[in-house]
């Protein structure tokens, strides 16, 4: 299913932001930042699709 799950993307964004606020030694911040970027991209695409409405038939 190619639908963007906005709730899931928002939850992933929140988790990544929280992890970045509380970084512990030995944690790979690059991986967390990549996760945050993916979530933000999904949210952006989802917002654009929502504005356009459902595809025509």
N, CA, C and O atoms as a GROMACS GRO file, in nm:
protein
  228
    1UNK      N    1   0.085  -0.119   0.000
    1UNK     CA    2   0.000   0.000   0.000
    1UNK      C    3   0.089   0.124   0.000
    1UNK      O    4   0.174   0.139   0.088
    2UNK      N    5   0.070   0.211  -0.098
    2UNK     CA    6   0.156   0.328  -0.111
    2UNK      C    7   0.104   0.449  -0.036
    2UNK      O    8   0.168   0.555  -0.038
    3UNK      N    9  -0.010   0.436   0.030
    3UNK     CA   10  -0.064   0.548   0.106
    3UNK      C   11   0.034   0.589   0.216
    3UNK      O   12   0.094   0.504   0.282
    4UNK      N   13   0.047   0.716   0.235
    4UNK     CA   14   0.130   0.768   0.342
    4UNK      C   15   0.048   0.763   0.471
    4UNK      O   16  -0.059   0.823   0.478
    5UNK      N   17   0.097   0.692   0.570
    5UNK     CA   18   0.029   0.686   0.698
    5UNK      C   19   0.078   0.805   0.780
    5UNK      O   20   0.184   0.799   0.844
    6UNK      N   21   0.000   0.912   0.778
    6UNK     CA   22   0.043   1.036   0.843
    6UNK      C   23   0.058   1.021   0.993
    6UNK      O   24   0.150   1.079   1.052
    7UNK      N   25  -0.029   0.945   1.056
    7UNK     CA   26  -0.018   0.926   1.201
    7UNK      C   27   0.110   0.852   1.236
    7UNK      O   28   0.178   0.886   1.333
    8UNK      N   29   0.144   0.752   1.156
    8UNK     CA   30   0.267   0.676   1.180
    8UNK      C   31   0.390   0.764   1.155
    8UNK      O   32   0.487   0.758   1.231
    9UNK      N   33   0.386   0.844   1.050
    9UNK     CA   34   0.498   0.933   1.020
    9UNK      C   35   0.515   1.037   1.130
    9UNK      O   36   0.628   1.069   1.168
   10UNK      N   37   0.405   1.089   1.181
   10UNK     CA   38   0.412   1.188   1.290
   10UNK      C   39   0.469   1.124   1.416
   10UNK      O   40   0.550   1.185   1.485
   11UNK      N   41   0.428   1.002   1.446
   11UNK     CA   42   0.481   0.932   1.564
   11UNK      C   43   0.630   0.906   1.549
   11UNK      O   44   0.706   0.921   1.645
   12UNK      N   45   0.674   0.869   1.429
   12UNK     CA   46   0.816   0.845   1.404
   12UNK      C   47   0.895   0.975   1.420
   12UNK      O   48   1.006   0.975   1.473
   13UNK      N   49   0.838   1.085   1.372
   13UNK     CA   50   0.903   1.216   1.387
   13UNK      C   51   0.920   1.250   1.534
   13UNK      O   52   1.026   1.293   1.577
   14UNK      N   53   0.813   1.230   1.612
   14UNK     CA   54   0.819   1.261   1.755
   14UNK      C   55   0.924   1.175   1.826
   14UNK      O   56   0.999   1.225   1.910
   15UNK      N   57   0.930   1.046   1.791
   15UNK     CA   58   1.029   0.956   1.853
   15UNK      C   59   1.170   1.002   1.821
   15UNK      O   60   1.256   1.007   1.910
   16UNK      N   61   1.195   1.034   1.695
   16UNK     CA   62   1.329   1.077   1.654
   16UNK      C   63   1.368   1.207   1.723
   16UNK      O   64   1.482   1.221   1.768
   17UNK      N   65   1.276   1.301   1.731
   17UNK     CA   66   1.306   1.428   1.798
   17UNK      C   67   1.337   1.405   1.945
   17UNK      O   68   1.428   1.466   2.000
   18UNK      N   69   1.262   1.317   2.009
   18UNK     CA   70   1.284   1.286   2.151
   18UNK      C   71   1.421   1.220   2.170
   18UNK      O   72   1.493   1.252   2.264
   19UNK      N   73   1.456   1.128   2.080
   19UNK     CA   74   1.585   1.061   2.089
   19UNK      C   75   1.699   1.161   2.072
   19UNK      O   76   1.801   1.150   2.139
   20UNK      N   77   1.682   1.258   1.983
   20UNK     CA   78   1.787   1.358   1.962
   20UNK      C   79   1.800   1.451   2.082
   20UNK      O   80   1.909   1.500   2.111
   21UNK      N   81   1.690   1.475   2.153
   21UNK     CA   82   1.697   1.559   2.273
   21UNK      C   83   1.768   1.489   2.388
   21UNK      O   84   1.826   1.554   2.474
   22UNK      N   85   1.763   1.356   2.389
   22UNK     CA   86   1.821   1.280   2.499
   22UNK      C   87   1.924   1.180   2.448
   22UNK      O   88   1.915   1.060   2.475
   23UNK      N   89   2.022   1.230   2.375
   23UNK     CA   90   2.125   1.144   2.317
   23UNK      C   91   2.213   1.088   2.429
   23UNK      O   92   2.257   1.161   2.518
   24UNK      N   93   2.238   0.958   2.421
   24UNK     CA   94   2.327   0.894   2.516
   24UNK      C   95   2.453   0.851   2.444
   24UNK      O   96   2.449   0.825   2.323
   25UNK      N   97   2.564   0.842   2.515
   25UNK     CA   98   2.689   0.800   2.450
   25UNK      C   99   2.672   0.663   2.383
   25UNK      O  100   2.607   0.574   2.437
   26UNK      N  101   2.731   0.650   2.267
   26UNK     CA  102   2.726   0.525   2.194
   26UNK      C  103   2.608   0.515   2.098
   26UNK      O  104   2.598   0.418   2.023
   27UNK      N  105   2.519   0.612   2.099
   27UNK     CA  106   2.404   0.611   2.009
   27UNK      C  107   2.444   0.680   1.878
   27UNK      O  108   2.507   0.786   1.881
   28UNK      N  109   2.407   0.621   1.766
   28UNK     CA  110   2.440   0.676   1.635
   28UNK      C  111   2.337   0.784   1.598
   28UNK      O  112   2.227   0.753   1.554
   29UNK      N  113   2.375   0.910   1.618
   29UNK     CA  114   2.281   1.018   1.590
   29UNK      C  115   2.252   1.032   1.441
   29UNK      O  116   2.145   1.081   1.403
   30UNK      N  117   2.344   0.989   1.356
   30UNK     CA  118   2.320   0.998   1.211
   30UNK      C  119   2.199   0.913   1.172
   30UNK      O  120   2.121   0.952   1.086
   31UNK      N  121   2.184   0.798   1.235
   31UNK     CA  122   2.071   0.711   1.206
   31UNK      C  123   1.941   0.776   1.253
   31UNK      O  124   1.839   0.767   1.185
   32UNK      N  125   1.943   0.839   1.369
   32UNK     CA  126   1.825   0.907   1.421
   32UNK      C  127   1.788   1.023   1.330
   32UNK      O  128   1.670   1.044   1.299
   33UNK      N  129   1.888   1.100   1.287
   33UNK     CA  130   1.863   1.214   1.198
   33UNK      C  131   1.806   1.168   1.065
   33UNK      O  132   1.719   1.234   1.009
   34UNK      N  133   1.854   1.054   1.014
   34UNK     CA  134   1.801   1.001   0.888
   34UNK      C  135   1.654   0.961   0.906
   34UNK      O  136   1.572   0.984   0.818
   35UNK      N  137   1.623   0.902   1.019
   35UNK     CA  138   1.484   0.865   1.048
   35UNK      C  139   1.395   0.989   1.054
   35UNK      O  140   1.283   0.988   1.004
   36UNK      N  141   1.446   1.094   1.117
   36UNK     CA  142   1.371   1.219   1.126
   36UNK      C  143   1.347   1.278   0.986
   36UNK      O  144   1.237   1.323   0.956
   37UNK      N  145   1.450   1.277   0.902
   37UNK     CA  146   1.435   1.329   0.765
   37UNK      C  147   1.332   1.249   0.686
   37UNK      O  148   1.252   1.307   0.612
   38UNK      N  149   1.334   1.116   0.700
   38UNK     CA  150   1.235   1.032   0.631
   38UNK      C  151   1.093   1.066   0.677
   38UNK      O  152   1.002   1.078   0.595
   39UNK      N  153   1.077   1.081   0.806
   39UNK     CA  154   0.944   1.113   0.860
   39UNK      C  155   0.895   1.247   0.809
   39UNK      O  156   0.779   1.261   0.770
   40UNK      N  157   0.983   1.346   0.809
   40UNK     CA  158   0.945   1.479   0.760
   40UNK      C  159   0.908   1.474   0.612
   40UNK      O  160   0.814   1.541   0.569
   41UNK      N  161   0.982   1.395   0.534
   41UNK     CA  162   0.952   1.382   0.392
   41UNK      C  163   0.815   1.316   0.372
   41UNK      O  164   0.737   1.359   0.287
   42UNK      N  165   0.786   1.213   0.450
   42UNK     CA  166   0.656   1.146   0.439
   42UNK      C  167   0.543   1.242   0.474
   42UNK      O  168   0.440   1.245   0.407
   43UNK      N  169   0.563   1.321   0.579
   43UNK     CA  170   0.460   1.416   0.618
   43UNK      C  171   0.438   1.522   0.510
   43UNK      O  172   0.325   1.562   0.484
   44UNK      N  173   0.546   1.566   0.448
   44UNK     CA  174   0.536   1.667   0.342
   44UNK      C  175   0.460   1.612   0.222
   44UNK      O  176   0.372   1.679   0.168
   45UNK      N  177   0.493   1.490   0.181
   45UNK     CA  178   0.425   1.428   0.068
   45UNK      C  179   0.278   1.405   0.102
   45UNK      O  180   0.190   1.430   0.020
   46UNK      N  181   0.252   1.358   0.222
   46UNK     CA  182   0.114   1.333   0.264
   46UNK      C  183   0.032   1.460   0.265
   46UNK      O  184  -0.085   1.459   0.225
   47UNK      N  185   0.092   1.570   0.309
   47UNK     CA  186   0.021   1.698   0.311
   47UNK      C  187  -0.010   1.745   0.169
   47UNK      O  188  -0.118   1.798   0.143
   48UNK      N  189   0.084   1.726   0.077
   48UNK     CA  190   0.062   1.766  -0.062
   48UNK      C  191  -0.050   1.683  -0.124
   48UNK      O  192  -0.136   1.736  -0.194
   49UNK      N  193  -0.050   1.553  -0.096
   49UNK     CA  194  -0.154   1.466  -0.151
   49UNK      C  195  -0.290   1.502  -0.094
   49UNK      O  196  -0.390   1.497  -0.164
   50UNK      N  197  -0.293   1.536   0.034
   50UNK     CA  198  -0.421   1.571   0.097
   50UNK      C  199  -0.477   1.699   0.036
   50UNK      O  200  -0.598   1.709   0.015
   51UNK      N  201  -0.391   1.796   0.006
   51UNK     CA  202  -0.437   1.922  -0.055
   51UNK      C  203  -0.493   1.899  -0.194
   51UNK      O  204  -0.589   1.964  -0.234
   52UNK      N  205  -0.432   1.808  -0.269
   52UNK     CA  206  -0.479   1.781  -0.405
   52UNK      C  207  -0.608   1.703  -0.406
   52UNK      O  208  -0.683   1.711  -0.504
   53UNK      N  209  -0.636   1.630  -0.302
   53UNK     CA  210  -0.758   1.550  -0.298
   53UNK      C  211  -0.736   1.414  -0.360
   53UNK      O  212  -0.625   1.381  -0.402
   54UNK      N  213  -0.843   1.335  -0.365
   54UNK     CA  214  -0.831   1.199  -0.420
   54UNK      C  215  -0.807   1.204  -0.570
   54UNK      O  216  -0.851   1.297  -0.638
   55UNK      N  217  -0.736   1.104  -0.622
   55UNK     CA  218  -0.711   1.101  -0.767
   55UNK      C  219  -0.841   1.084  -0.844
   55UNK      O  220  -0.933   1.016  -0.798
   56UNK      N  221  -0.848   1.146  -0.960
   56UNK     CA  222  -0.967   1.136  -1.044
   56UNK      C  223  -0.982   0.999  -1.106
   56UNK      O  224  -0.886   0.922  -1.115
   57UNK      N  225  -1.100   0.970  -1.148
   57UNK     CA  226  -1.125   0.838  -1.209
   57UNK      C  227  -1.150   0.857  -1.357
   57UNK      O  228  -1.173   0.760  -1.428
   0.00000   0.00000   0.00000
